[in-house]
Amino acid sequence: MCLADGLLLILDNVGPAMPFQRVWCAYELLMAFIDEDSKKEPLLLATVAHTQAGTFVLTDGFTDAETIVRDAGFPGDAEAFTSLRELCFPIHVLGKGMNLRLQEAQATEEADRRHILNSVVGKQQHELDEEPPREHETYTKMNAQLGSRFALACFGPAIMKGSDQRLGVARALSADRWRRQLVLDITKLLRERQVAAFDVFVAGLPKDLEHLSLFWKEFVAISSLTALAEKLPISLQQLRLDFNGCRQIINAGVPALAEKLPISLQQLELKFRDCSQISNASVVALTDKMLISL
């Protein structure tokens, strides 16, 4: 696993999603995605779901076939193929990962369950055979971190389907109070679903977030900008907003954002190119706010 760049997660329709119920599988997912001692970047995730309706794939980024289409000069088509693939994915299966509880996972050998759980909570070698605690702050942390990871994995499909899973996605994201960075490109979704995606994104902002990047081009309304400003975490240190081409943003929205910038903010990057209703005066308001914070 130390040499791997990605992880393949195969989910069946029995259970469903049996890997989320097995302690070895859950432990490997923890090590792959949230091991704080690892010097590597988190592994890329490819998820395969086997159901009676067929086999479906969900990936971080493009598949090889979609990459070929993009590199051939058709990025829009590649995005469309990705959206269609995600739309077909049975998110109720992957959604089980958002509610994973490591302490309730099972093992064929009881000794494996005890050893893994005791190791997770930090017990010493001579204590590994003891009955592990039923609840522990480490369980809470790891469950929340894995839950938010799978929430991001099924974010697109949940939005595309208009599924009830959207609420679960927001809950899982906001529950991960250990998450420090969040990046989302709403532009990749179908336009008619982008407002819903933004609402889920704002509702799920973790309260201790430090780095936030949001890409949403051409379709941002002033009400969305105001809603985002109201929910910015007070711990935020870096904020990047790419709203190029959003002609619905007017001057009044920018000072509203400036007023809500947290005092902890150290770096602000805004892209408002072709936002024709924003004046220089609005940008100055943001600058003044940043200078006061510094």
Residue pairs with C-beta under 8 A, 6 or more apart in sequence:
1 28
1 31
1 32
1 43
2 38
2 40
4 32
4 43
5 43
5 44
6 43
6 44
6 45
6 46
6 60
7 29
7 32
7 33
7 43
7 44
7 45
7 46
8 46
8 47
8 48
9 19
9 29
9 45
9 46
9 47
9 48
10 19
10 47
10 48
10 50
11 17
11 18
11 19
11 20
11 47
11 48
11 49
11 50
11 93
11 94
11 96
12 18
12 50
13 49
13 50
13 51
13 52
13 90
13 93
15 21
15 96
16 92
16 93
16 96
17 93
17 94
17 96
17 97
18 25
19 25
19 26
19 29
20 26
20 96
20 97
20 100
20 105
21 104
21 105
21 106
22 105
22 106
22 107
23 102
23 105
23 106
23 107
23 112
23 113
23 116
23 117
24 107
24 112
24 116
25 105
26 100
26 102
26 105
26 146
27 102
27 116
27 120
29 97
29 146
30 102
30 120
30 142
30 145
30 146
31 38
32 42
32 43
33 42
33 43
33 45
33 145
33 146
33 149
34 42
34 142
34 145
34 146
34 149
44 59
44 60
44 61
45 59
45 60
45 149
45 153
46 57
46 58
46 59
46 60
47 57
47 58
47 59
47 89
47 94
47 153
48 55
48 56
48 57
49 55
49 56
49 57
49 58
49 89
49 90
49 93
49 94
51 90
51 93
53 90
56 85
56 88
56 89
56 90
57 63
57 85
57 89
58 85
58 86
58 89
58 94
58 153
58 154
58 157
60 153
62 70
62 78
62 82
63 82
63 85
65 81
66 78
66 81
66 82
66 85
67 78
69 77
69 78
69 81
70 77
70 78
79 188
82 188
83 156
83 160
83 188
83 189
83 190
86 156
86 157
86 160
87 157
87 160
87 161
89 154
89 157
91 154
91 157
91 158
91 161
91 163
91 165
92 165
94 150
94 153
94 154
94 157
95 150
95 154
95 158
95 165
95 168
97 146
97 147
97 149
97 150
97 153
98 147
98 150
98 151
98 154
98 168
98 169
98 171
98 172
99 147
99 168
99 172
100 143
100 146
100 147
100 150
101 139
101 143
102 117
102 120
102 139
102 142
102 143
102 146
103 117
103 132
103 133
103 134
103 135
103 136
103 139
105 113
106 113
107 113
107 116
111 129
113 132
114 128
114 129
114 130
114 131
114 132
115 128
115 129
117 132
117 133
118 127
118 128
118 130
118 132
119 128
120 136
120 138
120 139
120 142
121 132
121 133
121 136
121 138
121 139
122 138
123 130
123 132
141 178
144 172
144 175
144 176
144 177
144 178
145 176
145 178
145 179
147 172
147 175
147 176
148 172
148 173
148 175
148 176
148 179
148 206
150 172
151 168
151 169
151 170
151 172
151 173
151 204
152 173
154 165
154 169
155 169
155 184
155 197
155 200
156 188
156 189
157 163
158 165
158 166
158 168
158 169
158 200
159 166
159 189
159 193
159 196
159 197
159 200
160 189
160 190
160 193
162 193
162 196
166 196
166 200
169 200
169 204
170 200
170 203
170 204
171 204
172 204
173 179
173 182
173 204
173 205
173 206
174 203
174 204
174 205
174 206
174 207
176 206
177 206
177 207
177 208
178 206
178 208
179 206
179 208
179 209
180 208
180 209
180 210
180 211
181 209
181 210
181 211
181 212
182 205
182 206
182 209
182 211
182 212
182 213
183 212
183 213
183 214
184 197
184 201
184 213
184 214
184 215
185 215
185 216
186 194
186 197
186 198
186 201
186 214
186 215
186 216
187 194
187 215
187 216
187 217
187 218
189 197
191 219
194 216
194 219
195 219
195 221
195 224
198 216
198 224
198 227
198 228
199 227
201 214
202 227
202 228
202 231
203 231
205 212
205 231
205 232
205 233
206 233
207 233
207 234
207 235
208 233
208 235
209 233
209 235
209 236
210 233
210 235
210 236
210 237
210 238
211 236
211 237
211 238
212 232
212 233
212 236
212 238
212 239
212 240
213 239
213 240
213 241
213 242
214 228
214 240
214 241
214 242
215 242
216 224
216 242
216 243
216 246
217 242
217 243
217 244
217 245
217 246
218 244
218 245
218 246
218 247
219 246
219 248
220 243
220 246
220 248
220 249
221 248
221 249
222 248
222 249
222 250
222 252
222 253
225 243
225 249
225 253
225 254
225 256
225 257
226 253
226 256
226 257
228 257
229 256
229 257
229 259
229 260
229 261
230 260
232 239
232 260
232 261
232 262
233 262
234 262
234 263
234 264
235 262
235 264
236 262
236 264
236 265
237 264
237 265
237 266
237 267
238 265
238 266
238 267
238 268
238 269
239 261
239 265
239 267
239 268
239 269
240 268
240 269
240 270
241 269
241 270
241 271
242 271
243 249
243 270
243 271
243 272
243 275
244 271
244 272
244 273
244 274
244 275
245 273
245 274
245 275
246 272
246 275
247 274
247 275
247 276
247 277
248 277
249 272
249 275
249 277
249 278
250 277
250 278
251 277
251 278
251 279
251 281
251 282
254 278
254 282
254 283
254 285
254 286
255 282
255 285
257 286
258 285
258 286
258 288
258 289
259 289
261 268
261 286
261 289
261 290
261 293
263 293
265 290
265 293
268 286
268 290
270 283
270 286
272 278
272 283
